[in-house]
Amino acid sequence: MRAFFLLLFAVLSCHTAFGQTIVNLTVSNDKEKHVSNIPVKIIACDSLFTHTTGMDGQVSFTILSPECRRVKVLIKSKFYENLDTTIYVDEASANHHITIHSKVQKIKQVEVVAYRRIAKNNAEKSVYQIDTHGLLKTTNAEKALSFLPGLVADNGSYTLIGQSRKCRIKIDGREATSEELKAINAKDILRVEVREMTKDDDSGTAGEINVIKRRVQQPKVYTHLSAWTGVLRPQIGTYDNFAYQSKRWDIIASLNLVRHTIQSESNVTRYFNSQLMQPQQLSLSRTIKTVQNAEHIKINFFATDKLTLTASAYHSGYPSDATDSGKDFSGHSYLRTSNEKIDHSGGYANMGYKWNERNTLTLKGNYYYYRYAIDYPGSDIERYRSAMREYTGELLWETRRRIWSHDHDINAGFKNVYRENSTSSAAGVHTGYSIQQLYLTDYYAFTRDFSAYIILKGEHDNLGHRHNIVFLPSLRLNYNLKKRGSLSASYQRRITRPSVDYLNADTLFINDYTRHVGNPGLRSQHNDAFGLSWRKQIRKAYLTLSANYEREADIISQIYITPDNYDVTTYANIGRSDYAALSANITQCFFQNRMNVSLSITGFHRSYQLDDAYSQNTLIQTVKGWGWNGNLNMSYLSTKGWMYMLSANYRPKSYSLNGTFHRNPNLFLTISKNLFNDRLELELDFVNSFVYCWNTRSNTYFRDMHQQSTRRQYANNITISVAWNIGKQFRSRRVASGISNDDIVTKKGE
């Protein structure tokens, strides 16, 4: 029995082994290379298999049915033509080879257009890239900034869209002027950082523009020499700058000198409410001959990779001789001369030490001197003198700290300012006051798109022999809406202190119908500003919309309080003002970036409210109303290398405490060309050449009188400028910044 079962098992085993068929299938492409990781579907009679080829392109399967000799193979792939074929199996072990062919890719021809990203926004700042395709190789930074999104450029000064105050200019973090911007080539700008609010803001300034230059440390020398002259009006000037750079030293020096003549005519008419009084008229013709000069030098010494020393000195002067002639309100003729002089000078020294990538310590010292003087030779009008010396020291600590598992960019510092004022009436006795400031700034990103920037600033001063403590907080929030733009909201509190000219009790004679008297008892002026803005890049264009509201308290302004005297004003903290504005700015490139256009439009409302102490005693009537202004900047670079720039601004109506002002447009056209491999620069400037003169009409409102004034200034001119470049331009390295004390306003000259 046992033998029978063994025989039966052997017979069945032989039958089964003979019925199985092992199939080895190799898949390759039309280049005779094995195809791996491709699914193969096999249908053998009623059986279905799916296998994936290995690295050698093979797949193996077994057919159990001895009657199944026909096998269907299906292959589907994105990169190869679909295969549907049949193979025949006649042996117990079979090897088959299949070739699949690559698909013919049917690619639709499309035009791909990529737009360069213009800006990056967060709560602390907006970072922009300067597009120089439509500019000459020697175009300076002052002209290039005219086409920065959200910025309103007006003949060398800049205002952030929606703001009523000019913003400060910095180069590599230090205070700078428009003259220094002229010394920077637009192609040397790495990026531009625009901050809508900083710890240095006050009621006189709003925001800052920080130009960051490319850094190259090769030893080089560069000199730029330029001169120009007027064709229609007497004018001659020169602007020269020198720069030297080595591994350890950066030296930059500049000289600016302008001699010109300004002519203007004014007519003033007073209309009294009383029918018994006839209108009074005054005429004034003024000719001013002036020589403006400005000198600046800055030296940077890079002692080590961590230690940097910086020293700078500057001076600017505005001496002028004026001749006035005309008839006063009594009908008497007069002829008067005056000598006016305005001086600004100073310097600073900084030391910056970088401990590591997260900590930097900076020590700053600053000196500033301001002087204003005017004399009237051969006249009984008293001379006027005022001067101020300012000494400042600041210690700044910049650090990145990890708080609650998040990085915070923190700046903390202490600043002490001492101001010494002197006037002619003080008979050599100086009066001064000091300011102590503690501040803390923090930038924090909650998410990749949502960030906050906060400024906490506290100040103490003893202005007017009173101890004053103020808290000046600021907050800005920013949220990036992906493709829908960027939205930001801000609040800022600022302060403006009276300058020496406001505190001077002497009488400043301007003309026969204007005299200013200072007030030693003035207090500081405060400003609360709210802002909401939206930005979006639309292909090659960039659109900025802004809504702003500002409320000023304890405004420092001129007020008429002397009974029946419409010629003398006194500085006082008169009350408050409200300012609201809606603004739009768009920048756009055309003609393959050869043309740049920047257009800004602002609509606003301004109103004033006097304190009770002045509303009953003053002679004036406050005004309020709506207004608008527009600004246009255009440039075009032709294929022949000629560059055309047009700048125009128009503010038809503006408001003061008790007056309105109407102005005609300002127009500036520049045509420039470079020769001899950009060594020689030729430039032709048309200043208001489309109109013969620049007219200003003002209306001043009093309780018993209305005064109307018209002023005509012969500002049209054509100037020819020639410049020669020696050496090769280069980029400077970043150093410690200067000190910003903008809480007072001093005279700058016309």
Secondary structure, 3 states (H helix, E strand, C coil): CHHHHHHHHHHHHHHHHHHCEEEEEEEEECCCCECCCCEEEEEECCEEEEEECCCCCEEEEEECCCCCCEEEEEECCCCECCEEEEEECCCCEEEEEEEECECCCCCCCCCCCCCCCCEEECCCCEEECCCCCCCCCCCEHHHHHHHCCCEEEECCEEEECCCCCCCEEEECCEEECHHHHHCCEHHHEEEEEEECCCCCCECCECCEEEEEECCCCCCEEEEEEEEEEECCCCEEEEEEEEEEECCCEEEEEEEEEEEEEEEEEEEEEEEECCCCCCCEEEEEEEEEEEEEEEEEEEEEEECCCCEEEEEEEEEEEEEEEEEEEEECCCCCEEEEEEEEEEEEEEEEEEEEEEEECCEEEEEEEEEEEEEEEEECCCCCCCCEEEEEEEEEEEEEEEEEEEECCEEEEEEEEEEEEEEEEEECCCCCCCEEEEEEEEEEEEEEECCCCEEEEEEEEEEEECHHHCCEEEEEEEEEEEEECHHHCEEEEEEEEEEECCCHHHHCCCEEEEECCEEEECCCCCCCEEEEEEEEEEEEEECCEEEEEEEEEEEEECCEEEECCCCCCCCEEEEEECEEEEEEEEEEEEEEEECCCCEEEEEEEEEEEEEEEECHHHHCCCCECCCCEEEEEEEEEEEEECCCCEEEEEEEEECCCEECCCEEEEECCEEEEEEEEEECCCCEEEEEEEECCCCCCEEEEEEEEECCEEEEEEEEECCCEEEEEEEEEEECCCCCCCCCCCCCCCCCCCCCCC
